[in-house]
């Protein structure tokens, strides 16, 4: 587990999101089967992660936390149908 300094968290979340984007895109696309919806969901994921970065406790990797947010957003999309 990496100990992120609070001031570096915003940069780190952007880097992790960029590194994981293709993987997250594929996961969400399999849920939605729609490129536009997938992009919208991933935008929401980034906004939620960035807005809630102070809630990140460091119990896991940032990528794991981001993955969980993505799953929750994807499931929310599916429930809305």
C-alpha positions in Angstrom: 0.0 0.0 0.0 1.3 3.4 -0.9 1.2 6.3 1.6 -0.1 9.2 -0.5 0.5 12.7 1.0 -2.8 14.6 1.0 -1.5 17.2 -1.4 -0.4 14.6 -3.9 -3.7 12.7 -3.9 -5.3 14.9 -6.6 -2.4 14.3 -8.9 -2.3 10.6 -8.1 -6.0 10.1 -8.8 -5.6 11.7 -12.2 -2.6 9.5 -13.0 -4.2 6.3 -11.8 -7.4 7.2 -13.8 -5.3 7.8 -16.9 -3.4 4.5 -16.4 -6.6 2.5 -15.8 -8.8 4.2 -18.3 -8.8 1.5 -21.0 -9.5 -1.2 -18.4 -12.3 0.8 -16.8 -13.7 1.7 -20.2 -13.9 -2.0 -21.2 -15.5 -2.9 -18.0 -18.2 -0.2 -18.2 -18.7 -0.8 -21.9 -19.6 -4.4 -21.3 -22.3 -3.2 -18.9 -23.7 -0.5 -21.1 -22.9 -1.6 -24.7 -22.9 2.1 -25.6 -19.9 4.3 -26.0 -21.5 7.5 -25.1 -23.0 6.1 -21.9 -19.6 4.6 -21.0 -17.9 7.9 -21.5 -20.5 9.6 -19.4 -20.2 7.1 -16.6 -16.4 7.3 -16.6 -16.7 11.1 -16.4 -18.9 10.7 -13.4 -16.4 8.3 -11.9 -13.6 10.8 -12.2 -15.7 13.6 -10.7 -16.7 11.4 -7.8 -13.2 10.2 -7.1 -11.8 13.8 -7.3 -14.6 15.2 -5.2 -14.2 12.5 -2.5 -10.5 12.2 -2.5 -10.2 13.2 1.1 -12.4 10.2 2.0 -9.7 7.9 0.6 -8.3 6.2 3.7 -5.4 4.4 2.1 -6.7 1.0 3.1 -6.2 -0.1 -0.5 -4.5 1.1 -3.7 -6.0 4.1 -5.4 -6.7 1.9 -8.4 -8.8 -0.4 -6.3 -10.8 2.5 -4.9 -11.3 3.8 -8.4 -12.4 0.4 -9.6 -15.0 0.3 -6.8 -16.4 3.7 -7.7 -16.6 2.6 -11.3 -18.5 -0.6 -10.4 -20.9 1.4 -8.3 -21.5 3.9 -11.1 -22.0 1.2 -13.6 -24.5 -0.6 -11.4 -26.3 2.7 -10.8 -26.6 3.1 -14.5 -28.0 -0.4 -14.9 -30.5 0.1 -12.1 -31.8 3.3 -13.8 -32.9 1.3 -16.8 
